[in-house]
C-alpha cells in the first residue's frame, strides 16, 4: 500500500486528482477486532483531522478522523450490510468514504508508507 498516505490515527487516503478515497489501515482494523457497525454521513463538510464518522467493534467504538479537508461525496454502502468488509479488505472493498478535497496542500502533513510503518512497529 505504498501509493497511499496515512495518518497517525490509522486512516489511509488514496488521492486521485481532487477526490480521494479514505479508509482505516489493516493495523487499525486488527486492533479493533470484529467490526459490527460503521456510521458515516454523506454531504458532510469536514476540516482536516475532524471526526467524519465512527466505527463500532464488538468491544469498542472509535471515532474516524478525516485526513484532508473536503466534502464527503460518497459513502461505501456495501459496509452498511457487511461491515466485516473493513476487517477482510480494509484497502479495497472495505473503504469508507470518498471526499472532494478542498486543500491539496494538506497532503504534506500526511505520512508516507515508510513513516507509517515506523509508527506502528
N, C-alpha and C positions, 0 to 999 in steps of 0.2 A: 504494500500500500504506500509506496514511496512517492506517488504522484499526488497524494493528499497532504493537507495541512492539518495541524492538530492544536488542541487547547490543553492547558494544564488540568482542566476539568474533565478531560477524556472524551471530548467531542471531536469528530473529524469533519472536514469540509472539502468538497471537490468543486473547484471553480471552473465554470465553462462560460467564458465571456462575462456578462454582467449578472449571470444567475449562478446559483450554487446549490449543491445537494449536501445535506447535513445529516449526520448520524452519530451514534456513540461507538467507541472503539471496542475491539474484542476484549481488551483488558477490562473495560468498564462493565460489559455485559457479563463477563465471567465472575467479576466480583459481586455483581448484583444478584446473580443466581437466576432462577426461572422467572422470566418476565411474564406478568399476567395482564397488564393493562398499560396503555400509553395514552396520555391526554395531550392533544395538540389542537391549535386553533388556526384555521386558515384566515388570511387577511390581516393578521396581526402585524403591526409596525413595531419592530424591535431595534434597539440600540445594542451595539456590541456588548457582550457579557450579561445582557438581561435574560431573565427566565422566559423561555418560549413554550414551556410545557413541563410535564412531569412524567416519570416512568415508575411504575409500581412492580416490584418483585414480590415474591412470597413473603419475605420478611422485612421489606423496607420500601419507602417511597423516596425518590430523588428528583430534585429539580434538574431541568435541562437548560443549559446556557448557550445562547447563540454566539457563534464565533465571530460574525461580522454583522454590521448593521444592514437592515433592509426590511422588505415586506415578505411575509410568508405567503407564497403564491400557490403552494400545493402541499397537501399532506399525504402521506402514504396510507391510503385507505385499506390496503391489504393487512396492515398491522392492527386494524380495528378488530377484525375477525381472527387474526393469527398473530398475536403479539410475540409469540415464540420465535417469529422470523428474526427479531432483533438478536436473539440468542444464537440461532442457527446460521445466520448470514448477515452479520452487522454491517458489512461493507457493500452488500448487494441488495437483496430483496428486503432487508431489514432497515433500509434508510428511513429517516423520519420526516424531513420537510425539504422543500425547495424554496429558495429565497431569491428575490430580485434584490441584488446588492445596491447599496446607496453610497458606499465609501470604499472604493477599491484600495485606498492607501492602508486600510486596516489589515490587509494581508501581511504586512511587515511585522505585525505583532504576534503572528501565529508561529507555531513550532514546525520545524521540518520533521520528517520521519526519524532521522538520526537523533534530533533533540528530544523527540517524544520517547524514543526507545531508551535513552539515558534516564529520563524522568521515571519510567516505570520499573527500571531494574534495581 
